[in-house]
Amino acid sequence: MIRIASGGLWLGVGLAKMAALVWLIDERWQLALLALLAAWSLAGLALWLRRLHRA
């Protein structure tokens, strides 16, 4: 179950990074920054979840 949740989080990281790229191209800097912040947060949560699973 934790693997599925971690995989979903990594999928969210990829989607957030794609959204940030699109918004950067459209010159919507605040939305791009928010998407990058969301990507970093999701990545941190996925790594924390994996570490919790291994402990």
mmCIF file of the N, C-alpha and C atoms, coordinates in Angstrom:
data_MODEL
# 
_entry.id   MODEL 
# 
loop_
_atom_site.group_PDB 
_atom_site.id 
_atom_site.type_symbol 
_atom_site.label_atom_id 
_atom_site.label_alt_id 
_atom_site.label_comp_id 
_atom_site.label_asym_id 
_atom_site.label_entity_id 
_atom_site.label_seq_id 
_atom_site.pdbx_PDB_ins_code 
_atom_site.Cartn_x 
_atom_site.Cartn_y 
_atom_site.Cartn_z 
_atom_site.occupancy 
_atom_site.B_iso_or_equiv 
_atom_site.pdbx_formal_charge 
_atom_site.auth_seq_id 
_atom_site.auth_comp_id 
_atom_site.auth_asym_id 
_atom_site.auth_atom_id 
_atom_site.pdbx_PDB_model_num 
ATOM 1   N N  . MET A 1 1  ? 0.829  -1.201 0.000   1.00 0.00 ? 1  MET A N  1 
ATOM 2   C CA . MET A 1 1  ? 0.000  0.000  0.000   1.00 0.00 ? 1  MET A CA 1 
ATOM 3   C C  . MET A 1 1  ? 0.870  1.259  0.000   1.00 0.00 ? 1  MET A C  1 
ATOM 4   N N  . ILE A 1 2  ? 1.955  1.204  0.767   1.00 0.00 ? 2  ILE A N  1 
ATOM 5   C CA . ILE A 1 2  ? 2.835  2.371  0.833   1.00 0.00 ? 2  ILE A CA 1 
ATOM 6   C C  . ILE A 1 2  ? 3.522  2.594  -0.514  1.00 0.00 ? 2  ILE A C  1 
ATOM 7   N N  . ARG A 1 3  ? 3.848  1.500  -1.224  1.00 0.00 ? 3  ARG A N  1 
ATOM 8   C CA . ARG A 1 3  ? 4.459  1.630  -2.549  1.00 0.00 ? 3  ARG A CA 1 
ATOM 9   C C  . ARG A 1 3  ? 3.518  2.326  -3.522  1.00 0.00 ? 3  ARG A C  1 
ATOM 10  N N  . ILE A 1 4  ? 2.239  1.993  -3.456  1.00 0.00 ? 4  ILE A N  1 
ATOM 11  C CA . ILE A 1 4  ? 1.257  2.613  -4.343  1.00 0.00 ? 4  ILE A CA 1 
ATOM 12  C C  . ILE A 1 4  ? 1.132  4.095  -4.020  1.00 0.00 ? 4  ILE A C  1 
ATOM 13  N N  . ALA A 1 5  ? 1.087  4.425  -2.739  1.00 0.00 ? 5  ALA A N  1 
ATOM 14  C CA . ALA A 1 5  ? 0.993  5.827  -2.332  1.00 0.00 ? 5  ALA A CA 1 
ATOM 15  C C  . ALA A 1 5  ? 2.242  6.594  -2.753  1.00 0.00 ? 5  ALA A C  1 
ATOM 16  N N  . SER A 1 6  ? 3.398  5.993  -2.587  1.00 0.00 ? 6  SER A N  1 
ATOM 17  C CA . SER A 1 6  ? 4.647  6.640  -2.988  1.00 0.00 ? 6  SER A CA 1 
ATOM 18  C C  . SER A 1 6  ? 4.688  6.843  -4.500  1.00 0.00 ? 6  SER A C  1 
ATOM 19  N N  . GLY A 1 7  ? 4.241  5.838  -5.245  1.00 0.00 ? 7  GLY A N  1 
ATOM 20  C CA . GLY A 1 7  ? 4.182  5.974  -6.700  1.00 0.00 ? 7  GLY A CA 1 
ATOM 21  C C  . GLY A 1 7  ? 3.241  7.087  -7.127  1.00 0.00 ? 7  GLY A C  1 
ATOM 22  N N  . GLY A 1 8  ? 2.118  7.192  -6.449  1.00 0.00 ? 8  GLY A N  1 
ATOM 23  C CA . GLY A 1 8  ? 1.176  8.279  -6.739  1.00 0.00 ? 8  GLY A CA 1 
ATOM 24  C C  . GLY A 1 8  ? 1.769  9.646  -6.445  1.00 0.00 ? 8  GLY A C  1 
ATOM 25  N N  . LEU A 1 9  ? 2.537  9.729  -5.367  1.00 0.00 ? 9  LEU A N  1 
ATOM 26  C CA . LEU A 1 9  ? 3.191  10.998 -5.039  1.00 0.00 ? 9  LEU A CA 1 
ATOM 27  C C  . LEU A 1 9  ? 4.215  11.372 -6.103  1.00 0.00 ? 9  LEU A C  1 
ATOM 28  N N  . TRP A 1 10 ? 4.993  10.377 -6.582  1.00 0.00 ? 10 TRP A N  1 
ATOM 29  C CA . TRP A 1 10 ? 5.978  10.671 -7.624  1.00 0.00 ? 10 TRP A CA 1 
ATOM 30  C C  . TRP A 1 10 ? 5.288  11.068 -8.930  1.00 0.00 ? 10 TRP A C  1 
ATOM 31  N N  . LEU A 1 11 ? 4.133  10.488 -9.207  1.00 0.00 ? 11 LEU A N  1 
ATOM 32  C CA . LEU A 1 11 ? 3.353  10.908 -10.374 1.00 0.00 ? 11 LEU A CA 1 
ATOM 33  C C  . LEU A 1 11 ? 2.920  12.365 -10.208 1.00 0.00 ? 11 LEU A C  1 
ATOM 34  N N  . GLY A 1 12 ? 2.511  12.713 -9.007  1.00 0.00 ? 12 GLY A N  1 
ATOM 35  C CA . GLY A 1 12 ? 2.144  14.097 -8.729  1.00 0.00 ? 12 GLY A CA 1 
ATOM 36  C C  . GLY A 1 12 ? 3.314  15.052 -8.892  1.00 0.00 ? 12 GLY A C  1 
ATOM 37  N N  . VAL A 1 13 ? 4.512  14.601 -8.529  1.00 0.00 ? 13 VAL A N  1 
ATOM 38  C CA . VAL A 1 13 ? 5.712  15.423 -8.720  1.00 0.00 ? 13 VAL A CA 1 
ATOM 39  C C  . VAL A 1 13 ? 5.905  15.723 -10.200 1.00 0.00 ? 13 VAL A C  1 
ATOM 40  N N  . GLY A 1 14 ? 5.787  14.694 -11.024 1.00 0.00 ? 14 GLY A N  1 
ATOM 41  C CA . GLY A 1 14 ? 5.947  14.883 -12.458 1.00 0.00 ? 14 GLY A CA 1 
ATOM 42  C C  . GLY A 1 14 ? 4.897  15.816 -13.042 1.00 0.00 ? 14 GLY A C  1 
ATOM 43  N N  . LEU A 1 15 ? 3.670  15.654 -12.609 1.00 0.00 ? 15 LEU A N  1 
ATOM 44  C CA . LEU A 1 15 ? 2.602  16.517 -13.112 1.00 0.00 ? 15 LEU A CA 1 
ATOM 45  C C  . LEU A 1 15 ? 2.795  17.972 -12.674 1.00 0.00 ? 15 LEU A C  1 
ATOM 46  N N  . ALA A 1 16 ? 3.223  18.156 -11.450 1.00 0.00 ? 16 ALA A N  1 
ATOM 47  C CA . ALA A 1 16 ? 3.454  19.522 -10.959 1.00 0.00 ? 16 ALA A CA 1 
ATOM 48  C C  . ALA A 1 16 ? 4.606  20.180 -11.711 1.00 0.00 ? 16 ALA A C  1 
ATOM 49  N N  . LYS A 1 17 ? 5.644  19.401 -12.027 1.00 0.00 ? 17 LYS A N  1 
ATOM 50  C CA . LYS A 1 17 ? 6.765  19.960 -12.790 1.00 0.00 ? 17 LYS A CA 1 
ATOM 51  C C  . LYS A 1 17 ? 6.336  20.324 -14.214 1.00 0.00 ? 17 LYS A C  1 
ATOM 52  N N  . MET A 1 18 ? 5.482  19.509 -14.805 1.00 0.00 ? 18 MET A N  1 
ATOM 53  C CA . MET A 1 18 ? 4.969  19.827 -16.144 1.00 0.00 ? 18 MET A CA 1 
ATOM 54  C C  . MET A 1 18 ? 4.117  21.091 -16.106 1.00 0.00 ? 18 MET A C  1 
ATOM 55  N N  . ALA A 1 19 ? 3.288  21.212 -15.082 1.00 0.00 ? 19 ALA A N  1 
ATOM 56  C CA . ALA A 1 19 ? 2.461  22.409 -14.940 1.00 0.00 ? 19 ALA A CA 1 
ATOM 57  C C  . ALA A 1 19 ? 3.339  23.644 -14.766 1.00 0.00 ? 19 ALA A C  1 
ATOM 58  N N  . ALA A 1 20 ? 4.396  23.512 -13.996 1.00 0.00 ? 20 ALA A N  1 
ATOM 59  C CA . ALA A 1 20 ? 5.313  24.641 -13.794 1.00 0.00 ? 20 ALA A CA 1 
ATOM 60  C C  . ALA A 1 20 ? 5.952  25.051 -15.116 1.00 0.00 ? 20 ALA A C  1 
ATOM 61  N N  . LEU A 1 21 ? 6.334  24.077 -15.913 1.00 0.00 ? 21 LEU A N  1 
ATOM 62  C CA . LEU A 1 21 ? 6.937  24.390 -17.207 1.00 0.00 ? 21 LEU A CA 1 
ATOM 63  C C  . LEU A 1 21 ? 5.953  25.110 -18.119 1.00 0.00 ? 21 LEU A C  1 
ATOM 64  N N  . VAL A 1 22 ? 4.720  24.642 -18.145 1.00 0.00 ? 22 VAL A N  1 
ATOM 65  C CA . VAL A 1 22 ? 3.699  25.298 -18.983 1.00 0.00 ? 22 VAL A CA 1 
ATOM 66  C C  . VAL A 1 22 ? 3.468  26.725 -18.515 1.00 0.00 ? 22 VAL A C  1 
ATOM 67  N N  . TRP A 1 23 ? 3.382  26.912 -17.207 1.00 0.00 ? 23 TRP A N  1 
ATOM 68  C CA . TRP A 1 23 ? 3.137  28.255 -16.696 1.00 0.00 ? 23 TRP A CA 1 
ATOM 69  C C  . TRP A 1 23 ? 4.342  29.169 -16.889 1.00 0.00 ? 23 TRP A C  1 
ATOM 70  N N  . LEU A 1 24 ? 5.540  28.612 -16.881 1.00 0.00 ? 24 LEU A N  1 
ATOM 71  C CA . LEU A 1 24 ? 6.716  29.433 -17.184 1.00 0.00 ? 24 LEU A CA 1 
ATOM 72  C C  . LEU A 1 24 ? 6.684  29.900 -18.634 1.00 0.00 ? 24 LEU A C  1 
ATOM 73  N N  . ILE A 1 25 ? 6.286  29.012 -19.523 1.00 0.00 ? 25 ILE A N  1 
ATOM 74  C CA . ILE A 1 25 ? 6.176  29.387 -20.938 1.00 0.00 ? 25 ILE A CA 1 
ATOM 75  C C  . ILE A 1 25 ? 5.116  30.469 -21.119 1.00 0.00 ? 25 ILE A C  1 
ATOM 76  N N  . ASP A 1 26 ? 4.017  30.362 -20.371 1.00 0.00 ? 26 ASP A N  1 
ATOM 77  C CA . ASP A 1 26 ? 2.950  31.367 -20.442 1.00 0.00 ? 26 ASP A CA 1 
ATOM 78  C C  . ASP A 1 26 ? 3.257  32.622 -19.632 1.00 0.00 ? 26 ASP A C  1 
ATOM 79  N N  . GLU A 1 27 ? 4.431  32.658 -19.011 1.00 0.00 ? 27 GLU A N  1 
ATOM 80  C CA . GLU A 1 27 ? 4.889  33.789 -18.192 1.00 0.00 ? 27 GLU A CA 1 
ATOM 81  C C  . GLU A 1 27 ? 3.976  34.064 -16.991 1.00 0.00 ? 27 GLU A C  1 
ATOM 82  N N  . ARG A 1 28 ? 3.520  33.011 -16.382 1.00 0.00 ? 28 ARG A N  1 
ATOM 83  C CA . ARG A 1 28 ? 2.764  33.125 -15.128 1.00 0.00 ? 28 ARG A CA 1 
ATOM 84  C C  . ARG A 1 28 ? 3.683  32.667 -14.011 1.00 0.00 ? 28 ARG A C  1 
ATOM 85  N N  . TRP A 1 29 ? 4.526  33.585 -13.564 1.00 0.00 ? 29 TRP A N  1 
ATOM 86  C CA . TRP A 1 29 ? 5.621  33.250 -12.664 1.00 0.00 ? 29 TRP A CA 1 
ATOM 87  C C  . TRP A 1 29 ? 5.144  32.759 -11.308 1.00 0.00 ? 29 TRP A C  1 
ATOM 88  N N  . GLN A 1 30 ? 4.096  33.401 -10.778 1.00 0.00 ? 30 GLN A N  1 
ATOM 89  C CA . GLN A 1 30 ? 3.631  32.995 -9.445  1.00 0.00 ? 30 GLN A CA 1 
ATOM 90  C C  . GLN A 1 30 ? 3.066  31.570 -9.456  1.00 0.00 ? 30 GLN A C  1 
ATOM 91  N N  . LEU A 1 31 ? 2.302  31.236 -10.493 1.00 0.00 ? 31 LEU A N  1 
ATOM 92  C CA . LEU A 1 31 ? 1.754  29.890 -10.575 1.00 0.00 ? 31 LEU A CA 1 
ATOM 93  C C  . LEU A 1 31 ? 2.857  28.856 -10.800 1.00 0.00 ? 31 LEU A C  1 
ATOM 94  N N  . ALA A 1 32 ? 3.854  29.218 -11.589 1.00 0.00 ? 32 ALA A N  1 
ATOM 95  C CA . ALA A 1 32 ? 4.974  28.301 -11.823 1.00 0.00 ? 32 ALA A CA 1 
ATOM 96  C C  . ALA A 1 32 ? 5.732  28.052 -10.521 1.00 0.00 ? 32 ALA A C  1 
ATOM 97  N N  . LEU A 1 33 ? 5.963  29.096 -9.757  1.00 0.00 ? 33 LEU A N  1 
ATOM 98  C CA . LEU A 1 33 ? 6.651  28.942 -8.478  1.00 0.00 ? 33 LEU A CA 1 
ATOM 99  C C  . LEU A 1 33 ? 5.830  28.090 -7.511  1.00 0.00 ? 33 LEU A C  1 
ATOM 100 N N  . LEU A 1 34 ? 4.531  28.288 -7.511  1.00 0.00 ? 34 LEU A N  1 
ATOM 101 C CA . LEU A 1 34 ? 3.654  27.493 -6.653  1.00 0.00 ? 34 LEU A CA 1 
ATOM 102 C C  . LEU A 1 34 ? 3.681  26.016 -7.062  1.00 0.00 ? 34 LEU A C  1 
ATOM 103 N N  . ALA A 1 35 ? 3.693  25.750 -8.361  1.00 0.00 ? 35 ALA A N  1 
ATOM 104 C CA . ALA A 1 35 ? 3.753  24.365 -8.834  1.00 0.00 ? 35 ALA A CA 1 
ATOM 105 C C  . ALA A 1 35 ? 5.084  23.720 -8.468  1.00 0.00 ? 35 ALA A C  1 
ATOM 106 N N  . LEU A 1 36 ? 6.174  24.466 -8.571  1.00 0.00 ? 36 LEU A N  1 
ATOM 107 C CA . LEU A 1 36 ? 7.473  23.920 -8.179  1.00 0.00 ? 36 LEU A CA 1 
ATOM 108 C C  . LEU A 1 36 ? 7.534  23.648 -6.684  1.00 0.00 ? 36 LEU A C  1 
ATOM 109 N N  . LEU A 1 37 ? 6.943  24.516 -5.917  1.00 0.00 ? 37 LEU A N  1 
ATOM 110 C CA . LEU A 1 37 ? 6.878  24.299 -4.467  1.00 0.00 ? 37 LEU A CA 1 
ATOM 111 C C  . LEU A 1 37 ? 6.058  23.054 -4.150  1.00 0.00 ? 37 LEU A C  1 
ATOM 112 N N  . ALA A 1 38 ? 4.964  22.857 -4.873  1.00 0.00 ? 38 ALA A N  1 
ATOM 113 C CA . ALA A 1 38 ? 4.154  21.654 -4.681  1.00 0.00 ? 38 ALA A CA 1 
ATOM 114 C C  . ALA A 1 38 ? 4.945  20.410 -5.071  1.00 0.00 ? 38 ALA A C  1 
ATOM 115 N N  . ALA A 1 39 ? 5.721  20.493 -6.156  1.00 0.00 ? 39 ALA A N  1 
ATOM 116 C CA . ALA A 1 39 ? 6.525  19.347 -6.589  1.00 0.00 ? 39 ALA A CA 1 
ATOM 117 C C  . ALA A 1 39 ? 7.556  18.978 -5.531  1.00 0.00 ? 39 ALA A C  1 
ATOM 118 N N  . TRP A 1 40 ? 8.233  19.965 -4.987  1.00 0.00 ? 40 TRP A N  1 
ATOM 119 C CA . TRP A 1 40 ? 9.225  19.693 -3.947  1.00 0.00 ? 40 TRP A CA 1 
ATOM 120 C C  . TRP A 1 40 ? 8.562  19.118 -2.699  1.00 0.00 ? 40 TRP A C  1 
ATOM 121 N N  . SER A 1 41 ? 7.393  19.617 -2.361  1.00 0.00 ? 41 SER A N  1 
ATOM 122 C CA . SER A 1 41 ? 6.682  19.104 -1.181  1.00 0.00 ? 41 SER A CA 1 
ATOM 123 C C  . SER A 1 41 ? 6.253  17.656 -1.385  1.00 0.00 ? 41 SER A C  1 
ATOM 124 N N  . LEU A 1 42 ? 5.732  17.344 -2.563  1.00 0.00 ? 42 LEU A N  1 
ATOM 125 C CA . LEU A 1 42 ? 5.328  15.969 -2.850  1.00 0.00 ? 42 LEU A CA 1 
ATOM 126 C C  . LEU A 1 42 ? 6.526  15.036 -2.863  1.00 0.00 ? 42 LEU A C  1 
ATOM 127 N N  . ALA A 1 43 ? 7.651  15.486 -3.405  1.00 0.00 ? 43 ALA A N  1 
ATOM 128 C CA . ALA A 1 43 ? 8.864  14.662 -3.422  1.00 0.00 ? 43 ALA A CA 1 
ATOM 129 C C  . ALA A 1 43 ? 9.343  14.402 -1.995  1.00 0.00 ? 43 ALA A C  1 
ATOM 130 N N  . GLY A 1 44 ? 9.328  15.417 -1.167  1.00 0.00 ? 44 GLY A N  1 
ATOM 131 C CA . GLY A 1 44 ? 9.726  15.239 0.232   1.00 0.00 ? 44 GLY A CA 1 
ATOM 132 C C  . GLY A 1 44 ? 8.806  14.286 0.963   1.00 0.00 ? 44 GLY A C  1 
ATOM 133 N N  . LEU A 1 45 ? 7.522  14.380 0.696   1.00 0.00 ? 45 LEU A N  1 
ATOM 134 C CA . LEU A 1 45 ? 6.571  13.473 1.328   1.00 0.00 ? 45 LEU A CA 1 
ATOM 135 C C  . LEU A 1 45 ? 6.786  12.037 0.855   1.00 0.00 ? 45 LEU A C  1 
ATOM 136 N N  . ALA A 1 46 ? 7.072  11.856 -0.435  1.00 0.00 ? 46 ALA A N  1 
ATOM 137 C CA . ALA A 1 46 ? 7.325  10.503 -0.959  1.00 0.00 ? 46 ALA A CA 1 
ATOM 138 C C  . ALA A 1 46 ? 8.582  9.908  -0.337  1.00 0.00 ? 46 ALA A C  1 
ATOM 139 N N  . LEU A 1 47 ? 9.625  10.710 -0.201  1.00 0.00 ? 47 LEU A N  1 
ATOM 140 C CA . LEU A 1 47 ? 10.853 10.217 0.419   1.00 0.00 ? 47 LEU A CA 1 
ATOM 141 C C  . LEU A 1 47 ? 10.639 9.900  1.892   1.00 0.00 ? 47 LEU A C  1 
ATOM 142 N N  . TRP A 1 48 ? 9.875  10.740 2.576   1.00 0.00 ? 48 TRP A N  1 
ATOM 143 C CA . TRP A 1 48 ? 9.589  10.485 3.986   1.00 0.00 ? 48 TRP A CA 1 
ATOM 144 C C  . TRP A 1 48 ? 8.780  9.200  4.145   1.00 0.00 ? 48 TRP A C  1 
ATOM 145 N N  . LEU A 1 49 ? 7.823  8.988  3.236   1.00 0.00 ? 49 LEU A N  1 
ATOM 146 C CA . LEU A 1 49 ? 7.001  7.787  3.296   1.00 0.00 ? 49 LEU A CA 1 
ATOM 147 C C  . LEU A 1 49 ? 7.840  6.532  3.059   1.00 0.00 ? 49 LEU A C  1 
ATOM 148 N N  . ARG A 1 50 ? 8.773  6.604  2.128   1.00 0.00 ? 50 ARG A N  1 
ATOM 149 C CA . ARG A 1 50 ? 9.658  5.459  1.868   1.00 0.00 ? 50 ARG A CA 1 
ATOM 150 C C  . ARG A 1 50 ? 10.544 5.172  3.077   1.00 0.00 ? 50 ARG A C  1 
ATOM 151 N N  . ARG A 1 51 ? 11.044 6.237  3.699   1.00 0.00 ? 51 ARG A N  1 
ATOM 152 C CA . ARG A 1 51 ? 11.890 6.053  4.888   1.00 0.00 ? 51 ARG A CA 1 
ATOM 153 C C  . ARG A 1 51 ? 11.083 5.474  6.043   1.00 0.00 ? 51 ARG A C  1 
ATOM 154 N N  . LEU A 1 52 ? 9.861  5.920  6.189   1.00 0.00 ? 52 LEU A N  1 
ATOM 155 C CA . LEU A 1 52 ? 8.988  5.393  7.221   1.00 0.00 ? 52 LEU A CA 1 
ATOM 156 C C  . LEU A 1 52 ? 8.704  3.922  6.994   1.00 0.00 ? 52 LEU A C  1 
ATOM 157 N N  . HIS A 1 53 ? 8.568  3.529  5.738   1.00 0.00 ? 53 HIS A N  1 
ATOM 158 C CA . HIS A 1 53 ? 8.287  2.142  5.399   1.00 0.00 ? 53 HIS A CA 1 
ATOM 159 C C  . HIS A 1 53 ? 9.479  1.241  5.703   1.00 0.00 ? 53 HIS A C  1 
ATOM 160 N N  . ARG A 1 54 ? 10.690 1.744  5.482   1.00 0.00 ? 54 ARG A N  1 
ATOM 161 C CA . ARG A 1 54 ? 11.895 0.943  5.713   1.00 0.00 ? 54 ARG A CA 1 
ATOM 162 C C  . ARG A 1 54 ? 12.249 0.827  7.191   1.00 0.00 ? 54 ARG A C  1 
ATOM 163 N N  . ALA A 1 55 ? 11.787 1.745  8.005   1.00 0.00 ? 55 ALA A N  1 
ATOM 164 C CA . ALA A 1 55 ? 12.131 1.722  9.438   1.00 0.00 ? 55 ALA A CA 1 
ATOM 165 C C  . ALA A 1 55 ? 11.371 0.677  10.207  1.00 0.00 ? 55 ALA A C  1 
# 
